[in-house]
């Protein structure tokens, strides 16, 4: 969970910039620079923001899944080959599910919207 906390500001900056670029609200490079400068100058607002905690949740869930499957495999004496296959499947499922949910939320938060709240440009 600490590792997730440490990488979340960087991942949030990249994710937000990619969504803004895809929506046409910012150029990718400009959004990346703006995000990094904002975090360096005033990290507090980012660390207290909902998007930061969403990213933290995605990667915490991923790390927890990986560690849980490792402990299970060790206690149940699962062979290395099957243990690694199990880990791949479980961690991929957890990360993909959480990442897709995060992307949907971020698209709504950072994408370009009209007055009705619908995205003006179809997001890839």
C-alpha positions as CSV (number, residue, x, y, z in Angstrom):
1,X,0.0,0.0,0.0
2,X,3.0,2.3,0.7
3,X,4.4,1.5,-2.8
4,X,1.1,2.3,-4.3
5,X,1.0,5.6,-2.5
6,X,4.5,6.5,-3.8
7,X,3.8,5.8,-7.4
8,X,0.2,7.2,-7.5
9,X,1.1,10.9,-8.1
10,X,3.1,10.0,-11.2
11,X,0.5,7.6,-12.5
12,X,-2.2,10.1,-11.9
13,X,-0.3,12.8,-13.8
14,X,0.1,10.5,-16.8
15,X,-3.4,9.1,-16.7
16,X,-5.0,12.5,-16.5
17,X,-2.8,13.9,-19.3
18,X,-3.7,10.9,-21.6
19,X,-7.4,11.4,-20.9
20,X,-7.2,15.1,-21.5
21,X,-5.3,14.6,-24.8
22,X,-7.7,12.0,-26.0
23,X,-10.7,14.3,-25.2
24,X,-9.0,17.2,-27.0
25,X,-9.0,19.4,-23.9
26,X,-5.1,19.6,-23.6
27,X,-2.1,18.6,-25.7
28,X,-0.4,15.6,-24.1
29,X,3.0,17.3,-23.4
30,X,1.3,20.4,-22.0
31,X,-0.9,18.4,-19.7
32,X,2.1,16.3,-18.5
33,X,4.1,19.4,-17.7
34,X,1.2,21.1,-16.1
35,X,0.6,18.1,-13.9
36,X,4.2,17.7,-12.8
37,X,4.6,21.5,-12.1
38,X,1.4,21.5,-10.1
39,X,2.5,18.5,-8.0
40,X,5.9,20.0,-7.3
41,X,4.5,23.4,-6.4
42,X,1.5,22.3,-4.4
43,X,1.4,18.5,-3.7
44,X,-1.3,18.8,-1.0
45,X,-4.3,19.3,-3.3
46,X,-3.3,16.3,-5.4
47,X,-2.8,14.1,-2.4
48,X,-6.2,15.0,-1.0
49,X,-8.0,14.6,-4.4
50,X,-10.4,11.8,-5.3
51,X,-8.5,10.9,-8.5
52,X,-5.3,10.3,-6.4
53,X,-7.1,7.9,-4.1
54,X,-8.7,6.1,-7.1
55,X,-5.2,5.5,-8.6
56,X,-4.0,4.5,-5.1
57,X,-6.9,2.0,-4.9
58,X,-6.2,0.5,-8.3
59,X,-2.6,-0.2,-7.5
60,X,-3.2,-1.2,-3.8
61,X,-5.7,-3.8,-5.0
62,X,-3.2,-5.1,-7.6
63,X,-0.4,-5.4,-5.0
64,X,-2.7,-7.0,-2.5
65,X,-3.9,-9.5,-5.0
66,X,-0.3,-10.4,-5.9
67,X,0.8,-10.8,-2.3
68,X,-2.3,-12.7,-1.4
69,X,-1.8,-15.2,-4.2
70,X,1.9,-15.6,-3.2
71,X,1.0,-16.4,0.4
72,X,-1.8,-18.8,-0.7
73,X,0.6,-20.6,-3.1
74,X,3.3,-20.9,-0.4
75,X,0.9,-22.2,2.3
76,X,-0.7,-24.7,0.0
77,X,2.6,-25.8,-1.5
78,X,1.5,-25.0,-5.1
79,X,4.3,-25.7,-7.6
80,X,6.1,-22.7,-9.0
81,X,4.7,-23.2,-12.5
82,X,1.1,-23.4,-11.4
83,X,1.7,-20.7,-8.8
84,X,2.9,-18.2,-11.4
85,X,0.0,-19.1,-13.7
86,X,-2.5,-18.5,-10.8
87,X,-0.8,-15.2,-10.0
88,X,-0.9,-14.0,-13.6
89,X,-4.6,-14.7,-13.9
90,X,-5.6,-13.3,-10.6
91,X,-3.5,-10.1,-10.7
92,X,-4.5,-9.5,-14.4
93,X,-8.2,-9.8,-13.5
94,X,-7.9,-7.5,-10.5
95,X,-5.8,-4.9,-12.3
96,X,-7.9,-4.9,-15.5
97,X,-11.2,-4.6,-13.6
98,X,-9.9,-1.8,-11.4
99,X,-8.2,0.0,-14.3
100,X,-11.3,-0.1,-16.5
101,X,-13.4,1.3,-13.7
102,X,-10.8,4.0,-13.1
103,X,-10.7,4.9,-16.8
104,X,-14.5,5.3,-17.0
105,X,-14.4,7.6,-13.9
106,X,-11.4,9.6,-15.2
107,X,-13.1,10.0,-18.7
108,X,-16.1,11.6,-17.0
109,X,-13.9,13.8,-14.8
110,X,-11.3,15.0,-17.2
111,X,-12.9,14.6,-20.6
112,X,-14.6,17.4,-22.5
113,X,-18.3,17.6,-21.7
114,X,-21.3,19.6,-23.0
115,X,-23.9,21.3,-20.8
116,X,-25.9,18.0,-20.4
117,X,-22.8,16.3,-19.0
118,X,-22.3,14.0,-22.0
119,X,-18.9,13.8,-23.7
120,X,-18.7,15.9,-26.8
121,X,-16.0,13.7,-28.4
122,X,-16.3,10.0,-28.4
123,X,-13.4,8.7,-26.3
124,X,-11.3,5.8,-27.7
